[in-house]
Amino acid sequence: MSPALAQPATKLLEQWGPSMCAAMAPMSHIEAATWCAQLTNARSENFPVLSSLLSEKSQSDFAAIYAFCRWADDLGDEAQSPENALELLAWWRHELRQCYHGSAKHPIFIALKPVIARHGLPENLFDELIQAFEWDNRQTRWESMEELSQYCALSANPVGRLVLAVLGEPRDETLAQLSDCTCTALQLVNHWQDVKRDLLQRERVYLPRDAWSHIPDFESRLLITARRGWAADLDFLPAYREMLSTLCDHTEQLFDRGQALLRSLSPTSRPVVGLFTAGGRGVLKHIRQWNFETCIRRPNISRVEKLFLVSKAWLAAHLQRGAA
């Protein structure tokens, strides 16, 4: 595996960026699929785990989709400036359109093109993901949960719909809406988990303003707390905990609403989707156990817990395959 593929996409632009991509001879599909698989295994610690629940063909399909998302995310987050990020994302959209309406040049789109054809994946789902990364570079604060949910509809919900399509689930709007509830909940959990990191590394606050506007000088006190690693003053943490507890309750309700999705899926799809859901609920449980203090430290699922979740999903998948 090439060590270079473990780097963010912005570090690989000299070889695989706009100027080089247009001039290079395209890879074969097998070469491109291998490239995406190597990138995915280098960048995602969870993909090898997920692979144990998937057929070989599905592994390759998901690797191409992950590679698209990983590069789009990197182009949005790792660029030199928001302006540079928007330029790179515009190029990425151009490559996407070429994949659908012309000839693919970049390895990711060469690998993705037959996946799109095989599963009938609509272009708008990929474009919505790019829109979300563009939104991140135009806006760093969110006024309300409604606005943040609109962002999640672009940043998370398309992924769930792509996953269902690749798994061969029927194109059913009820299933899609249940998937949207689950994916929005997963995205929100990620935001609540990463409050400190998003603020210090990206200068972003995904906590909606209408949840904390009643707390005096919230942003300045949040920044002090995140930088120090302890509360800015005696009153801040109790107010922060109460605010985040309410947001976590809302997120739990979304998970509950999406729970019917698992019961509606085929036996082979259920363990895969269930693993994502269980992981998100696990992080939410840890946020509660850590008394909602995500402005001080980032709660994580332990390796033992991950192993338990994966073992449970793997066992369910293999029992269901044996019964089929």
Secondary structure, 3 states (H helix, E strand, C coil): CCHHHHCCHHHCHHHHCHHHHHHCCCCCHHHHHHHHHHHHHHHCCCHHHHHCCCCHHHHHHHHHHHHHHHHHHHHHHCCCCHHHHHHHHHHHHHHHHHHHHCCCCCHHHHHHHHHHHHHCCCHHHHHHHHHHHHHHHHCCECCCHHHHHHHHHHHCHHHHHHHHHHCCCCCCHHHHHHHHHHHHHHHHHHHHHCHHHHHHHHCCECCCHHHHCCCCCHHHHHHHHHHHCCCCCCCHHHHHHHHHHHHHHHHHHHHHHHCHHHHHCCCCCHHHHHHHHHHHHHHHHHHHHCCCCCCCCCCCCCHHHHHHHHHHHHHHHHHHHHHC
